[in-house]
Amino acid sequence: MHFLLAFILLVLAACASSEPWEGATPLDADPEGLRAVVEFPDGLRPAMRGSQVVYIAIRSDLGDRIEARFPLAPVPSPKGQGYRLDSADLDDVRRVQTRLAQWERDAPNQTQGSIDVTIAACAVGNGPAQDARISVWFSPGEGAPLVQVARDQPLDGFVEMRTGPEDCS
């Protein structure tokens, strides 16, 4: 069984603030350092494919929408399973950041959006216990610290179950 752990990290209106990333925002931090870390509960393991970061924004005064998806690759991490962008996607991510930052400067009250992170995971054995919990950390880019965005939260608030052994082999 294939699980998708989905969490919405930020709303663009809050992106102008550097909190909690001490001076770096998701729209100006270098995406080379974008990373997510997940502590999986027993019964789940990372899938090889299917994890992604999605930049979504709507500019209501223009009737324009941006939705840009970039795969996340598993990487080693001292705590939990780490994920990063592929270096081949960094220039495209930077272009999206630049456009979203311009929208935010030009029309902050008409610009809404989010940065969504989806982590694909696979069931091991009988899968996670009903009371399984998860912790997640995120950094929007180079120079921004890894901030815990979920601490020991119930897994059922993060999970969308799908069948599909293609990512779980």
C-alpha positions as CSV (number, residue, x, y, z in Angstrom):
1,M,0.0,0.0,0.0
2,H,1.2,3.5,-0.9
3,F,0.7,6.4,1.5
4,L,1.1,10.1,0.7
5,L,2.0,12.3,3.7
6,A,0.8,15.8,2.7
7,F,1.3,19.0,4.6
8,I,0.9,22.6,3.5
9,L,3.8,24.5,4.8
10,L,3.2,28.2,4.2
11,V,0.7,30.7,2.8
12,L,2.3,33.3,0.5
13,A,0.9,36.1,2.7
14,A,3.1,34.9,5.4
15,C,6.1,34.5,3.1
16,A,7.1,38.1,3.4
17,S,7.9,37.3,7.1
18,S,11.2,35.6,7.8
19,E,9.8,33.9,10.9
20,P,10.6,31.2,11.7
21,W,13.5,31.1,9.2
22,E,15.6,34.0,10.6
23,G,15.9,36.2,7.6
24,A,15.2,33.8,4.8
25,T,11.8,33.4,3.2
26,P,10.5,30.6,1.0
27,L,10.5,33.1,-1.9
28,D,14.1,34.3,-1.5
29,A,15.9,31.4,0.1
30,D,18.2,29.5,-2.3
31,P,16.3,26.3,-3.2
32,E,19.5,24.3,-3.3
33,G,19.1,24.1,0.4
34,L,15.4,23.3,0.4
35,R,14.9,20.2,2.5
36,A,12.3,18.2,4.4
37,V,12.9,15.6,7.1
38,V,10.3,13.1,8.2
39,E,10.5,10.7,11.2
40,F,8.4,7.8,10.0
41,P,6.5,5.7,12.5
42,D,7.0,1.9,12.6
43,G,5.1,0.4,9.7
44,L,6.0,3.0,7.1
45,R,9.1,3.5,5.0
46,P,10.0,6.1,2.3
47,A,8.9,5.4,-1.2
48,M,11.5,5.7,-3.9
49,R,9.4,8.1,-6.0
50,G,6.3,10.3,-5.6
51,S,7.6,12.9,-3.1
52,Q,7.3,16.5,-4.3
53,V,7.2,20.2,-3.5
54,V,4.4,22.2,-5.1
55,Y,4.4,26.0,-5.4
56,I,0.8,27.2,-5.9
57,A,-0.3,30.8,-6.2
58,I,-3.3,32.8,-7.5
59,R,-3.2,36.4,-8.5
60,S,-6.8,37.4,-8.3
61,D,-6.5,40.9,-10.0
62,L,-4.9,39.2,-13.0
63,G,-6.9,36.0,-12.9
64,D,-3.6,34.2,-13.2
65,R,-2.5,31.0,-11.5
66,I,0.9,29.3,-11.0
67,E,1.3,25.6,-10.1
68,A,4.8,24.3,-10.3
69,R,5.7,20.7,-9.2
70,F,9.2,19.5,-8.4
71,P,10.2,16.0,-7.3
72,L,12.0,15.5,-4.0
73,A,14.7,12.9,-3.8
74,P,15.4,11.0,-0.6
75,V,18.8,11.8,1.0
76,P,20.5,10.8,4.2
77,S,19.6,12.8,7.3
78,P,20.8,12.6,10.9
79,K,17.2,12.5,12.1
80,G,14.6,10.7,10.1
81,Q,14.5,10.6,6.3
82,G,15.7,13.6,4.4
83,Y,14.5,15.0,1.1
84,R,15.9,17.6,-1.3
85,L,15.3,19.0,-4.8
86,D,17.2,17.6,-7.7
87,S,20.0,20.0,-8.9
88,A,18.5,19.8,-12.4
89,D,15.3,21.6,-11.2
90,L,17.0,24.4,-9.2
91,D,16.9,27.0,-12.0
92,D,13.2,26.3,-12.7
93,V,12.5,26.7,-8.9
94,R,14.3,30.0,-8.9
95,R,12.2,31.3,-11.8
96,V,9.0,30.3,-9.9
97,Q,10.3,32.0,-6.7
98,T,11.1,35.2,-8.7
99,R,7.7,35.3,-10.3
100,L,5.9,34.7,-7.0
101,A,8.0,37.2,-5.1
102,Q,7.2,39.8,-7.8
103,W,3.5,39.1,-7.5
104,E,3.8,39.5,-3.7
105,R,5.5,42.8,-4.1
106,D,3.1,44.1,-6.8
107,A,-0.1,43.0,-5.2
108,P,0.2,41.5,-1.8
109,N,-3.6,41.7,-1.1
110,Q,-4.5,40.0,-4.4
111,T,-1.8,37.2,-4.1
112,Q,-2.5,34.0,-2.3
113,G,-0.6,30.8,-2.4
114,S,1.1,28.0,-0.6
115,I,4.1,25.7,-0.7
116,D,2.9,22.1,-0.4
117,V,5.1,19.2,0.4
118,T,4.0,15.6,-0.3
119,I,6.1,12.8,0.9
120,A,5.4,9.3,-0.5
121,A,5.7,6.4,1.9
122,C,5.1,2.6,1.7
123,A,3.5,0.3,4.3
124,V,5.7,-2.2,5.9
125,G,4.0,-5.4,7.1
126,N,0.6,-4.4,8.4
127,G,1.3,-0.7,8.0
128,P,1.4,1.9,10.8
129,A,-0.6,1.5,14.0
130,Q,-3.9,3.4,14.2
131,D,-2.3,5.7,16.9
132,A,1.0,6.2,14.9
133,R,2.5,9.6,15.2
134,I,4.9,11.6,12.9
135,S,7.3,14.5,13.2
136,V,8.3,16.8,10.2
137,W,11.0,19.5,9.7
138,F,11.3,21.9,6.8
139,S,13.7,24.5,5.5
140,P,12.8,26.6,2.4
141,G,16.4,26.9,1.3
142,E,20.0,27.6,1.9
143,G,20.7,29.8,4.9
144,A,17.4,29.0,6.5
145,P,17.4,26.7,9.5
146,L,15.5,23.4,9.6
147,V,12.3,24.1,11.6
148,Q,10.0,21.5,13.1
149,V,6.6,22.0,11.5
150,A,5.0,19.0,13.1
151,R,6.0,17.4,16.4
152,D,4.7,14.0,17.3
153,Q,1.4,14.6,15.5
154,P,-1.2,11.9,14.8
155,L,-0.4,10.3,11.5
156,D,-4.0,10.2,10.3
157,G,-4.0,14.0,10.0
158,F,-1.2,13.8,7.3
159,V,-2.0,10.6,5.4
160,E,-3.8,10.0,2.2
161,M,-3.8,6.3,1.4
162,R,-3.5,5.0,-2.2
163,T,-2.9,1.7,-3.7
164,G,-0.1,1.5,-6.1
165,P,2.9,-0.8,-5.7
166,E,4.9,1.1,-8.4
167,D,6.6,3.3,-5.8
168,C,6.8,0.6,-3.1
169,S,8.8,-2.1,-4.8
